[in-house]
Amino acid sequence: MSAQSSPTQSIPSPERKPISLPHLRKMHAQGEKIAVLTAYDATFAALADACGIDALLVGDSLGMVLQGHHSTLPVTLADMVYHMQCVARGNKTAWLIGDLPYGSYHTGPDQAYRSSCALMQAGAHMVKLEGGGWTTALVEYLVTRGIPVCGHLGLTPQSVHALGGYRLQAKEDSAANKLKREATDLESAGASLCVLEMVPAVLAAELTNTLKTMATIGIGAGQQCSGQVLVLHDMLGITPMKLPRFVRNFMQDSTSVQDAIKRYVSAVKEGSFPDNAVHAY
């Protein structure tokens, strides 16, 4: 029997209106946690959407979890466009964020705009780019042209070789102060969200409390961020790679993938994930 003909395997339609940028801003202003999860295909996008995920990130992490690479660097813009199209077909209501892959925005505003247009035309509602300082001008350029932007600070996987590996960032005062300046600049440039990856929980909490209009989305950055994001395969415990200690396997003790995603959403919303004592730095 095919999956389409089996009622026990059907995915229910989400019972909510589509999530918009004003809705995300309202959630942030009211202190409601934003639950984000990666997705790369139509089926998992539909399932996550039905389970109440606020935003789906079509991440260049697909290079590692789908393509088998050791980093995100080999992922192309064409790869991202293809997977964004797939996710957009399956999604009905979640906010869709698309990663600008390595080399697709590094030469300046014109390249960043062309790459962003490709992702937006594929179905994205927002684009994400990594790094601070030099990216501020790019963010302002995109936002003034009607393209919502999510920043990404701390551990930026596209710079993994320059950073010396996947390790905690901004531990020293000088690095922490630099990250604070970069976050403030991204907010001033118009970024609406910013992923904080593998930074001290105390620093992430300070930034979350200081920034006014830019919501922070943590991954290995403690409990106090405006929201959380995990890689789908990591939270389902189906990746062959060694998992960072901030990841929780939500499939453990779950009855189905659907149940695991619902548990993740609930844990983010109620603030029980991550556990600052175990899953953060």
C-alpha positions as CSV (number, residue, x, y, z in Angstrom):
1,M,0.0,0.0,0.0
2,S,1.4,3.4,-0.9
3,A,1.9,6.2,1.6
4,Q,-0.7,8.3,-0.2
5,S,-3.4,5.6,0.2
6,S,-2.8,4.8,3.8
7,P,-4.8,7.0,6.2
8,T,-2.5,6.2,9.1
9,Q,0.4,7.9,7.3
10,S,-1.3,11.0,6.0
11,I,-0.1,14.4,7.2
12,P,-2.8,16.7,8.7
13,S,-3.2,20.2,7.5
14,P,-2.0,22.9,10.0
15,E,-4.7,24.6,11.8
16,R,-3.4,28.2,11.7
17,K,-2.8,31.1,9.4
18,P,0.5,31.4,7.6
19,I,3.3,32.8,9.8
20,S,4.3,36.3,8.6
21,L,7.2,38.6,9.6
22,P,4.9,40.8,11.6
23,H,3.7,37.7,13.4
24,L,7.3,36.7,14.3
25,R,7.9,40.3,15.5
26,K,4.8,40.1,17.7
27,M,6.0,36.8,19.1
28,H,9.4,38.3,19.9
29,A,7.8,41.4,21.5
30,Q,5.5,39.3,23.7
31,G,8.3,36.9,24.7
32,E,6.9,33.8,22.9
33,K,9.7,31.5,22.0
34,I,10.2,30.9,18.2
35,A,10.6,27.2,17.3
36,V,12.8,26.7,14.1
37,L,13.8,23.4,12.5
38,T,15.7,22.7,9.3
39,A,13.9,21.0,6.4
40,Y,15.1,19.9,2.9
41,D,12.2,18.2,1.3
42,A,8.4,18.5,0.8
43,T,7.4,15.6,3.1
44,F,9.3,16.6,6.2
45,A,8.4,20.3,5.5
46,A,4.7,19.3,5.5
47,L,5.1,17.2,8.7
48,A,7.0,19.9,10.6
49,D,4.5,22.6,9.5
50,A,1.6,20.4,10.7
51,C,3.4,19.9,14.1
52,G,3.5,23.7,14.7
53,I,7.0,24.7,13.8
54,D,7.1,28.5,13.5
55,A,9.9,28.6,10.9
56,L,11.6,26.2,8.6
57,L,15.3,26.8,7.7
58,V,16.4,25.3,4.4
59,G,20.0,25.2,5.6
60,D,23.2,24.6,3.8
61,S,23.6,22.0,6.4
62,L,22.1,19.8,3.7
63,G,25.7,19.5,2.4
64,M,26.5,17.4,5.4
65,V,23.3,15.6,6.3
66,L,22.1,14.9,2.7
67,Q,25.1,15.1,0.5
68,G,27.7,13.5,2.8
69,H,30.2,16.3,2.8
70,H,32.4,17.2,5.8
71,S,31.3,20.8,5.7
72,T,28.8,23.2,4.2
73,L,31.3,24.7,1.7
74,P,30.5,22.5,-1.3
75,V,26.8,23.5,-1.3
76,T,25.9,25.6,-4.4
77,L,23.2,28.2,-4.9
78,A,21.6,25.7,-7.4
79,D,21.4,23.1,-4.6
80,M,19.7,25.6,-2.3
81,V,17.2,26.7,-4.9
82,Y,16.3,23.1,-5.6
83,H,15.7,22.2,-1.9
84,M,13.9,25.5,-1.2
85,Q,11.5,24.6,-4.1
86,C,10.9,21.2,-2.5
87,V,10.3,22.6,0.9
88,A,8.0,25.4,-0.4
89,R,5.8,22.8,-2.1
90,G,5.3,20.9,1.1
91,N,4.9,23.8,3.5
92,K,1.6,25.7,4.0
93,T,2.0,28.0,6.9
94,A,5.6,28.1,8.4
95,W,7.9,31.0,7.7
96,L,10.6,29.8,5.3
97,I,14.3,30.9,5.6
98,G,16.8,30.0,3.0
99,D,20.6,29.9,3.5
100,L,22.8,31.9,1.1
101,P,25.5,29.3,0.5
102,Y,29.3,29.9,0.5
103,G,30.5,32.2,-2.3
104,S,27.0,33.4,-3.2
105,Y,27.2,36.8,-1.5
106,H,30.8,37.4,-0.8
107,T,31.7,39.7,-3.7
108,G,29.2,42.4,-2.7
109,P,25.6,43.7,-2.7
110,D,24.9,42.9,-6.3
111,Q,25.8,39.3,-6.0
112,A,24.0,39.0,-2.6
113,Y,20.9,40.5,-4.2
114,R,20.9,38.2,-7.2
115,S,21.4,35.1,-5.0
116,S,18.7,36.3,-2.6
117,C,16.3,36.8,-5.6
118,A,16.9,33.2,-6.7
119,L,16.0,31.9,-3.2
120,M,13.0,34.2,-2.9
121,Q,11.7,33.1,-6.3
122,A,12.1,29.5,-5.2
123,G,9.8,30.1,-2.3
124,A,11.9,31.6,0.6
125,H,10.3,34.3,2.8
126,M,13.7,35.4,4.2
127,V,17.4,34.8,3.5
128,K,20.2,34.0,6.0
129,L,23.8,35.0,5.7
130,E,26.8,34.3,7.9
131,G,29.1,36.7,9.6
132,G,29.3,40.2,11.0
133,G,31.0,43.5,10.2
134,W,31.4,43.2,6.4
135,T,27.9,41.8,6.0
136,T,26.2,44.8,7.6
137,A,26.1,46.7,4.3
138,L,24.7,43.6,2.5
139,V,21.9,43.3,5.0
140,E,20.9,47.0,4.6
141,Y,21.1,46.7,0.8
142,L,18.8,43.6,0.8
143,V,16.3,44.9,3.4
144,T,15.8,48.2,1.6
145,R,14.9,46.2,-1.5
146,G,12.2,44.2,0.4
147,I,14.2,41.1,1.2
148,P,13.9,40.1,4.9
149,V,17.2,39.0,6.4
150,C,18.4,36.7,9.2
151,G,22.0,37.1,10.4
152,H,24.2,34.4,11.8
153,L,27.0,35.1,14.4
154,G,29.2,33.0,16.6
155,L,30.2,29.7,15.0
156,T,29.7,30.4,11.3
157,P,30.2,27.0,9.5
158,Q,31.1,28.6,6.2
159,S,34.2,30.0,8.0
160,V,35.1,26.7,9.7
161,H,38.6,26.6,8.4
162,A,39.3,30.1,9.5
163,L,37.8,29.4,12.9
164,G,39.9,26.2,13.4
165,G,36.9,23.8,13.6
166,Y,33.5,23.6,15.2
167,R,34.2,25.1,18.6
168,L,32.7,27.5,21.1
169,Q,33.1,31.1,20.0
170,A,33.4,34.5,21.8
171,K,34.8,33.1,25.0
172,E,37.3,36.0,25.5
173,D,36.1,39.5,26.4
174,S,37.5,41.0,23.2
175,A,35.7,38.4,21.0
176,A,32.5,38.8,23.0
177,N,32.6,42.6,22.6
178,K,33.2,42.2,18.9
179,L,30.2,39.9,18.6
180,K,28.0,42.4,20.5
181,R,29.0,45.2,18.1
182,E,28.3,43.0,15.1
183,A,24.9,42.0,16.4
184,T,24.0,45.7,17.1
185,D,25.1,46.6,13.6
186,L,23.0,43.9,12.0
187,E,20.0,45.0,13.9
188,S,20.5,48.6,12.8
189,A,20.9,47.4,9.2
190,G,17.4,45.9,9.5
191,A,18.0,42.2,10.2
192,S,14.9,40.7,11.8
193,L,16.4,37.5,13.2
194,C,19.9,36.4,14.0
195,V,21.1,32.8,14.7
196,L,23.6,32.7,17.6
197,E,25.6,29.5,17.2
198,M,27.9,28.0,19.9
199,V,28.4,31.1,22.0
200,P,28.4,31.3,25.8
201,A,24.8,31.2,27.2
202,V,25.5,34.3,29.3
203,L,26.5,36.3,26.2
204,A,23.5,35.1,24.3
205,A,21.2,36.1,27.1
206,E,22.8,39.5,27.3
207,L,22.3,40.1,23.6
208,T,18.7,38.8,23.7
209,N,17.9,41.3,26.4
210,T,19.8,44.2,24.8
211,L,18.6,43.9,21.2
212,K,15.2,45.4,20.6
213,T,13.9,44.5,17.2
214,M,16.1,41.5,16.2
215,A,15.1,38.2,17.7
216,T,17.9,35.8,18.6
217,I,17.6,32.1,17.5
218,G,20.0,29.9,19.5
219,I,21.8,26.8,18.6
220,G,24.2,25.8,21.4
221,A,23.7,29.3,22.9
222,G,21.6,28.6,26.0
223,Q,18.1,28.9,27.1
224,Q,17.5,32.6,27.0
225,C,17.5,33.2,23.3
226,S,14.2,34.4,21.6
227,G,14.0,31.0,20.0
228,Q,15.9,27.8,19.1
229,V,16.9,25.9,16.0
230,L,18.1,22.4,15.4
231,V,19.1,20.3,12.4
232,L,16.2,17.9,11.7
233,H,18.4,14.9,11.4
234,D,20.2,15.7,14.7
235,M,17.1,16.0,16.7
236,L,15.8,12.8,15.3
237,G,19.1,11.0,16.2
238,I,19.7,9.8,12.6
239,T,22.9,11.4,11.7
240,P,26.1,9.3,11.5
241,M,28.2,12.3,12.7
242,K,29.2,13.0,16.3
243,L,26.5,15.3,17.8
244,P,27.3,18.5,19.6
245,R,26.4,18.3,23.3
246,F,23.7,20.9,22.9
247,V,21.6,18.5,20.7
248,R,18.8,16.5,22.2
249,N,17.5,13.4,20.6
250,F,13.7,13.9,20.6
251,M,13.0,10.6,18.9
252,Q,14.1,8.9,22.1
253,D,10.9,8.0,24.0
254,S,8.8,9.3,21.1
255,T,6.2,7.1,19.3
256,S,6.8,8.7,15.9
257,V,8.6,11.4,14.0
258,Q,5.5,13.5,14.3
259,D,5.5,13.0,18.1
260,A,9.2,13.9,18.2
261,I,8.8,17.2,16.3
262,K,5.8,18.1,18.5
263,R,7.9,17.4,21.6
264,Y,10.6,19.7,20.2
265,V,8.1,22.5,19.6
266,S,6.7,22.1,23.1
267,A,10.1,22.1,24.7
268,V,11.2,25.3,22.9
269,K,7.9,27.0,23.7
270,E,8.0,26.2,27.4
271,G,11.7,26.9,27.7
272,S,12.8,23.4,28.8
273,F,15.1,23.1,25.7
274,P,17.9,23.6,25.9
275,D,18.8,22.6,29.4
276,N,21.4,25.2,30.4
277,A,23.1,22.7,32.7
278,V,23.5,20.0,29.9
279,H,22.9,21.4,26.5
280,A,24.6,24.8,26.5
281,Y,28.0,26.3,27.0
